């Protein structure tokens, strides 16, 4: 892999990250507009998940299934 290939791959990844971020932001906005959740609820859950380890998050998911 050359430097040019690596730079192109990074550019592709940035574009994909942007598209994914936009999709999540749109979904969040629609869920809030439709009254399924509030921005405050979303922020609280994001903070909770940010502070939790991956193992804790996976355990919580499994316990609710």
C-alpha positions in Angstrom: 0.0 0.0 0.0 1.5 3.3 -1.0 1.1 6.6 0.7 -1.4 7.7 -1.9 -3.5 4.6 -1.3 -3.4 5.2 2.4 -4.5 8.9 2.0 -7.3 7.8 -0.3 -8.4 5.2 2.2 -8.4 7.7 5.0 -10.5 10.1 2.9 -13.0 7.3 2.2 -13.2 6.6 5.9 -13.8 10.3 6.7 -16.7 10.4 4.2 -18.2 7.2 5.6 -17.9 8.6 9.1 -19.6 11.8 8.0 -22.5 9.9 6.4 -23.0 7.7 9.5 -22.9 10.8 11.8 -25.5 12.5 9.6 -27.8 9.5 9.6 -27.6 9.2 13.4 -28.3 12.9 13.8 -31.3 12.7 11.4 -32.7 9.7 13.3 -32.3 11.4 16.7 -34.0 14.6 15.4 -36.9 12.6 14.0 -37.4 10.6 17.2 -37.4 13.8 19.2 -39.8 15.5 16.8 -42.2 12.5 16.9 -42.1 12.5 20.7 -40.5 9.1 21.2 -37.7 10.7 23.3 -36.4 14.0 24.4 -33.0 15.5 23.7 -32.5 15.4 27.5 -33.2 11.7 27.7 -30.8 11.1 24.8 -28.1 13.2 26.4 -28.5 11.3 29.7 -28.2 8.0 28.0 -25.2 9.1 26.0 -23.5 10.2 29.2 -24.3 6.9 30.9 -23.0 4.9 28.0 -19.9 7.1 27.7 -19.0 6.4 31.3 -19.7 2.7 31.2 -17.3 0.2 29.9 -18.0 -1.9 26.8 -18.4 -4.9 29.0 -21.0 -3.2 31.1 -23.0 -2.1 28.0 -23.0 -5.6 26.6 -24.1 -7.1 29.9 -27.1 -4.6 30.1 -28.1 -5.5 26.6 -28.0 -9.2 27.3 -30.0 -8.9 30.5 -32.8 -7.1 28.7 -33.2 -9.8 26.0 
